[in-house]
Amino acid sequence: MKTLIHKADIINEGRRYKGSVLIENDRIKSIYSLDGNFIIPGGTYIIEAEGRLLIPGVIDDQVHFREPGLTHKADINSETRAAVAGGVTSIMEMPNTVPQTISRQSLKEKQERAAETSLCNYSFYLGATNDNIEEIRNTDPDTTCGVKVFMGSSTGNMLVDNIESLRNIFAESPVLVACHCEDEPTIQQNLKKYRDKYGDDIPVEFHPYIRSREACIKSSSLAVNLAREFNTRLHILHLSTAAEMALFDNSIPIKEKRITAEACVHHLWFDDTDYKDLGTLIKWNPAIKTAFDRQALIESINNDRIDIIATDHAPHTAEEKHKKYTAAPSGGPLVQHSLVAMMELSKKGKVTIEKIVEKMCHNPAIAFGINERGFIREGYKADLCLINPHHEWEVTKKNILYKCKWSPFENYVFSSKVEKTFINGQLAYDRGQIKESIRGELLTFKQHI
């Protein structure tokens, strides 16, 4: 099984050049620059890619696919179908399902389910609680992307608010510690203030005042201080404020960092002026904040204080999202549209395509120690995405693939489109058609903890 992606504009490792990539079975066999001569092997299926961009597949380190227990919102199969349509070839999924993924047994069960139904490659976080340190200590670092610590409100027992529990996790985790950082007492104090004034029908524009910048910086600072004390491999998820950027170092390459930072697409695209039109559809935790904060995040992507761009893909039904403020859940679907949204920001001069590939493809592989993925390199797994950079299309309910069937980008006209997505050398998505029989693989890691 040989496929040649021929005469593409390859974006990889900070370079852009015309070339061809030969896939053999599940791996990248050869990479050819078009300024040299090469012989196409007999029996090769050729994809003419002139005028297209070829990048490594996107690795999304933060998604919520809702299985098990919340499958009326989403499931592994439905959301990985959307992922491959968006050029996402690998995902790392969060533990706040029902039941919660807080034991090695529940982690194994998720892996087994994904092997049956996931179209893209996958890994799952083990969720931390105040009292599951024994499960954390014995987590398999070869197959587990990380331990997820909710330092802000979450479902059930997954708020880790005991300082001794936090210290134990930071001291003893054998895998990367990924943190949602918002200070819960600050949030509850703010919520009471607005609830006293408005009841349950709080105007959504006050969301960033309830889940405030003070709540974010207080919690992020605590996580960074703990990581420095214990030399923990820490990754802080979905940063949302300008003030937090000072916590992160951009003087060393990512492979040397013990503390890494992430921004999500919605915090780079929206700001607090968008609550007027979109309301609770853009209610996320942490909250979307000001245009000043959004610009600071974009600048920090460009100056490498922020290392990774992800989605925090977290679907809810439209009915749930349209409830009153206190009843409307936070989160929204993004994996199908994250890459093209970032491409749009590139066309607006906010970030280069090379930087997008670095933050969405290369750096997740480096930061998490993912084996043989995230780059266009000979011998690596053939996880690839082919993009038409000049194809306008409108997001409509007919082409939204999320199980929840809505998107905050609905009615937006994007000016680029994912055409093909390869998962381990197999063409999983091709111009609107999904090969339903494709199954991804369990990611493996070589973490330097």
C-alpha positions in Angstrom: 0.0 0.0 0.0 1.8 3.1 -1.3 0.4 6.6 -1.7 2.2 9.7 -3.0 1.0 13.1 -2.0 2.5 14.9 -5.0 3.7 18.5 -5.4 2.2 19.9 -2.2 3.3 23.0 -0.3 4.8 21.2 2.8 4.7 23.1 6.1 6.9 21.4 8.6 9.5 22.3 11.2 9.5 26.0 10.4 9.9 25.5 6.7 7.7 25.8 3.7 8.7 24.1 0.5 7.2 22.3 -2.5 7.6 18.6 -2.2 6.1 15.1 -2.3 5.5 12.6 0.5 5.4 8.9 -0.1 3.3 6.9 2.4 3.9 3.1 2.7 1.5 1.2 4.8 1.2 3.3 8.1 4.4 5.3 7.8 6.1 8.1 5.9 8.5 6.3 3.6 10.1 9.2 1.8 10.0 12.9 1.5 11.0 14.4 -1.8 11.9 18.0 -2.6 10.8 19.0 -6.1 14.1 20.5 -6.9 15.6 17.0 -7.1 14.8 14.0 -9.3 13.0 10.9 -7.9 11.4 7.8 -9.3 7.8 7.1 -8.2 7.6 3.4 -7.2 5.4 1.2 -9.3 1.9 0.6 -8.0 1.7 3.9 -6.2 -1.6 5.7 -5.8 -0.8 9.4 -6.7 -2.7 12.3 -5.1 -2.0 15.5 -7.1 -1.7 18.2 -4.4 -0.5 21.3 -6.4 -1.7 24.5 -4.6 -2.5 22.5 -1.4 -0.8 22.8 2.0 0.4 19.5 3.6 0.9 19.6 7.3 1.3 17.0 10.1 -2.1 16.0 11.6 -3.3 18.2 14.4 -2.8 16.8 17.9 -5.5 18.1 20.3 -4.4 17.7 23.9 -7.7 18.6 25.5 -11.1 17.3 24.4 -14.2 16.0 26.2 -15.9 13.3 24.1 -18.5 12.5 26.9 -18.2 8.7 26.8 -19.2 7.0 29.0 -22.3 8.3 30.6 -23.0 11.5 28.8 -23.5 10.2 25.3 -26.6 12.3 24.6 -24.1 15.1 24.1 -21.3 13.3 22.2 -19.5 10.0 22.0 -16.0 8.9 20.9 -17.2 7.8 17.4 -19.2 10.9 16.7 -16.5 13.4 17.8 -13.6 11.6 16.2 -15.6 11.7 12.9 -15.7 15.5 13.4 -12.1 15.5 14.4 -10.8 13.9 11.2 -12.9 16.3 9.1 -11.0 19.1 10.9 -7.6 17.6 10.3 -7.2 16.4 13.8 -5.4 13.0 13.8 -4.8 12.5 17.6 -6.7 13.5 20.7 -6.2 13.4 24.5 -9.5 13.0 26.2 -10.5 14.3 29.7 -11.7 12.3 32.7 -15.0 14.0 33.8 -17.3 11.4 32.3 -19.8 9.2 34.1 -18.3 7.3 35.8 -15.2 9.5 36.2 -11.9 8.2 34.9 -10.2 8.2 38.2 -8.8 4.6 38.3 -6.6 2.6 36.1 -9.5 0.2 35.4 -11.7 3.0 34.1 -8.8 4.3 32.0 -8.4 0.8 30.5 -12.1 0.6 29.8 -12.0 3.9 27.9 -9.0 2.7 25.9 -10.8 -0.5 24.9 -13.9 1.5 23.9 -11.8 3.8 21.7 -10.1 0.9 20.0 -13.6 -0.2 18.9 -15.0 3.2 17.8 -12.3 6.0 17.4 -11.4 7.1 13.9 -8.3 9.0 15.1 -5.5 8.2 17.5 -6.3 8.6 21.2 -5.1 8.8 24.8 -6.9 9.5 28.0 -6.1 11.4 31.1 -6.4 9.9 34.5 -8.4 12.3 36.7 -7.1 13.4 40.1 -9.1 13.6 43.2 -8.3 14.5 46.8 -7.8 10.8 47.6 -6.7 8.7 44.6 -2.9 9.3 44.9 -2.3 5.5 44.8 -4.0 5.3 41.4 -1.8 8.2 40.2 1.4 6.7 41.5 0.8 3.5 39.5 -0.3 5.1 36.2 1.4 3.6 33.1 3.6 6.4 31.7 3.9 4.6 28.3 0.2 4.8 27.5 -1.2 7.6 29.7 -0.9 11.2 28.4 -1.2 12.8 31.9 -3.0 13.3 35.1 -5.8 16.0 35.0 -6.1 18.2 38.0 -9.2 20.4 38.3 -8.1 23.3 40.5 -11.4 24.9 39.7 -15.0 23.6 40.0 -15.8 20.3 38.3 -18.1 17.3 38.5 -18.4 15.4 41.8 -15.1 14.6 43.6 -12.8 16.0 40.9 -12.2 19.4 42.4 -8.8 19.0 44.1 -8.9 21.6 46.7 -6.9 20.0 49.5 -3.4 21.5 49.5 -1.8 18.3 50.8 -3.5 16.3 48.1 -2.1 18.8 45.5 1.4 18.5 47.0 1.3 14.8 46.8 0.1 14.8 43.2 2.8 17.3 42.1 5.5 15.4 44.0 4.6 11.9 42.9 2.9 11.8 39.5 4.9 9.6 37.1 3.3 11.4 34.2 2.7 15.0 33.1 0.3 17.0 35.4 -2.3 19.0 33.4 -4.2 21.6 35.3 -7.4 23.6 34.9 -6.5 26.6 37.0 -9.3 28.7 38.6 -9.5 29.5 42.3 -12.8 28.0 43.5 -13.3 30.2 46.6 -12.9 33.3 44.5 -15.4 32.1 42.0 -18.0 31.2 44.6 -17.6 34.6 46.2 -18.1 36.3 42.9 -21.1 34.1 42.0 -22.8 34.9 45.3 -22.5 38.7 44.6 -24.2 38.4 41.2 -26.7 35.8 42.3 -27.8 38.1 45.1 -28.4 40.8 42.5 -29.9 38.8 39.6 -30.9 35.4 40.9 -30.3 32.5 38.5 -30.8 34.6 35.4 -27.4 36.4 35.6 -26.6 38.2 32.3 -23.9 36.1 30.6 -21.6 39.1 30.1 -20.8 38.9 33.8 -19.3 35.4 33.3 -15.7 36.8 33.1 -16.3 38.7 36.3 -17.5 35.6 38.1 -14.8 33.4 36.8 -12.5 36.3 37.0 -8.9 37.0 36.0 -8.1 37.1 39.8 -9.4 33.5 40.1 -7.2 32.5 37.1 -4.0 34.1 38.2 -4.3 33.0 41.8 -4.7 29.3 40.8 -2.1 29.4 37.9 0.4 30.9 40.3 -0.2 28.2 42.8 0.3 25.5 40.2 3.5 27.0 38.9 4.9 27.4 42.4 4.1 23.8 43.3 5.7 22.6 40.0 8.9 24.6 40.8 9.0 23.2 44.3 8.7 19.6 43.2 10.2 19.9 39.7 6.9 18.6 38.3 6.3 18.3 34.6 3.3 20.8 34.5 1.1 21.8 31.7 -1.5 24.5 32.3 -4.5 24.3 30.1 -6.7 26.9 28.4 -5.1 30.1 29.7 -7.3 33.2 29.3 -5.7 36.3 30.8 -2.8 38.6 29.9 -1.6 38.6 33.5 -0.9 34.9 33.5 1.6 35.2 30.6 4.3 36.5 33.0 4.3 33.0 34.6 5.8 31.3 31.6 9.3 31.2 30.2 10.1 31.8 26.5 13.9 31.8 26.8 14.3 28.0 26.3 13.1 25.6 23.7 10.0 23.5 24.6 11.9 20.3 24.9 13.7 21.8 27.9 10.7 23.2 29.6 9.3 21.7 32.8 6.3 24.1 32.7 4.3 24.5 29.5 1.3 26.6 28.6 -1.7 26.2 26.4 -4.3 28.5 24.8 -7.5 27.4 23.2 -9.0 28.5 19.9 -12.1 30.2 21.5 -9.9 32.4 23.6 -8.0 33.4 20.5 -11.1 34.1 18.4 -13.8 35.6 20.7 -13.7 38.3 23.3 -16.3 39.7 25.8 -18.0 41.8 23.1 -19.3 38.5 21.5 -21.4 37.6 24.5 -24.0 40.1 23.2 -24.7 38.0 20.1 -23.7 34.5 21.2 -24.7 34.5 24.8 -24.2 31.2 26.7 -23.1 29.5 23.4 -19.7 30.9 24.3 -19.9 30.3 28.0 -16.6 28.5 28.7 -14.5 27.8 31.8 -12.2 29.7 32.0 -14.3 32.5 30.7 -13.7 34.4 27.4 -12.4 37.7 28.5 -11.4 41.1 26.9 -9.9 41.9 23.6 -6.8 43.0 25.5 -6.5 39.5 26.9 -7.1 37.9 23.5 -4.3 40.0 22.0 -2.0 39.0 24.8 -2.6 35.4 24.2 -1.9 35.8 20.4 1.3 37.7 21.2 2.3 34.9 23.6 1.8 32.3 20.9 4.1 34.3 18.6 6.8 34.9 21.3 6.6 31.3 22.6 5.3 31.9 26.1 2.4 29.7 25.0 3.5 26.4 23.7 0.3 24.6 22.5 -3.0 25.6 20.8 -5.9 23.2 21.6 -9.7 23.3 21.7 -11.1 22.1 25.1 -13.8 20.6 22.8 -16.7 20.1 25.2 -20.1 19.7 23.6 -23.5 20.1 25.2 -26.9 19.9 23.6 -28.3 23.2 22.2 -31.2 22.8 24.7 -28.7 22.7 27.6 -26.7 25.7 26.3 -29.8 27.9 26.0 -30.8 27.6 29.7 -30.5 30.5 32.1 -26.9 31.4 33.1 -26.5 29.3 36.2 -28.1 26.3 34.6 -26.3 26.5 31.2 -23.2 24.3 31.2 -19.9 25.7 30.1 -18.1 24.4 27.0 -18.7 24.0 23.3 -17.7 21.9 20.3 -14.6 22.9 18.3 -12.5 20.0 16.8 -14.0 20.2 13.3 -13.3 23.9 13.0 -10.1 24.6 15.1 -7.6 24.3 12.3 -9.6 26.4 9.7 -10.2 29.0 12.4 -6.5 29.3 13.1 -5.9 29.5 9.3 -8.3 32.4 9.3 -6.4 34.2 12.0 -3.3 33.6 9.9 -4.9 35.3 6.9 -5.7 38.2 9.1 -2.0 38.5 10.0 -2.3 37.4 13.6 0.0 34.3 13.3 1.9 32.5 10.6 1.0 29.1 9.2 4.4 27.8 10.3 3.6 28.9 13.9 0.1 27.2 13.7 1.8 23.9 12.7 4.3 24.3 15.5 1.7 24.9 18.2 -0.9 22.4 17.0 1.2 19.6 15.6 4.9 19.7 16.7 4.7 21.0 20.2 2.0 18.7 21.6 4.2 15.8 20.4 7.2 17.3 22.1 5.5 18.4 25.3 3.8 15.0 25.9 6.6 12.9 24.5 4.4 11.3 21.9 6.2 8.6 19.9 6.7 9.1 16.2 4.0 11.6 15.5 3.5 15.3 15.1 6.1 15.8 12.3 6.5 15.0 8.6 9.6 12.9 9.0 10.7 9.7 7.3 9.8 6.7 9.5 7.1 8.5 11.5 3.5 7.5 11.5 1.7 9.0 8.4 -0.8 11.3 10.2 -1.2 14.0 7.7 -3.6 16.8 6.7 -4.1 18.3 3.2 -5.6 21.8 3.2 -7.0 23.9 0.3 -6.1 27.4 1.4 -8.5 29.0 -1.1 -11.8 27.2 -0.6 -14.6 29.3 0.9 -17.4 27.4 2.7 -20.0 28.3 5.2 -20.6 26.4 8.5 -24.2 25.2 8.5 -26.2 22.6 10.4 -25.9 20.4 7.4 -22.2 20.1 7.5 -21.6 20.2 11.3 -20.6 16.7 12.3 -20.7 17.1 16.1 -23.4 15.0 17.7 -24.8 18.1 19.4 -25.3 19.6 15.8 -24.4 23.2 16.7 -21.2 25.3 16.5 -20.3 28.8 17.7 -19.0 29.3 14.2 -22.4 28.6 12.6 -23.0 30.9 9.5 -19.3 31.9 9.4 -17.7 31.6 6.0 -14.2 30.2 6.3 -11.7 30.8 3.4 -9.8 27.5 3.7 -10.9 23.9 4.0 -9.5 20.6 5.1 -9.6 18.3 2.0 -7.9 15.1 3.2 -6.9 13.6 6.5 -4.6 10.5 6.8 -4.7 8.4 10.0 -1.7 6.0 10.2 -1.4 6.1 6.4 -5.1 5.5 5.8 -7.3 8.1 4.1 -9.9 8.7 6.8 -11.4 11.9 5.4 -11.6 12.8 1.7 -13.5 15.9 0.6 -16.5 15.4 2.8 -16.5 11.6 2.8 -15.5 9.7 5.9 -14.1 6.2 5.8 -16.1 4.7 8.6 -14.0 1.6 8.9 -10.8 3.4 9.9 -9.7 3.0 13.5 -7.0 5.0 15.2 -4.3 3.7 17.6 -3.6 4.2 21.2 -0.9 6.8 21.5 2.4 5.8 23.2 4.7 8.1 25.1 8.3 8.6 26.2 7.8 11.1 28.9 10.8 12.7 30.6 9.3 13.1 34.1 
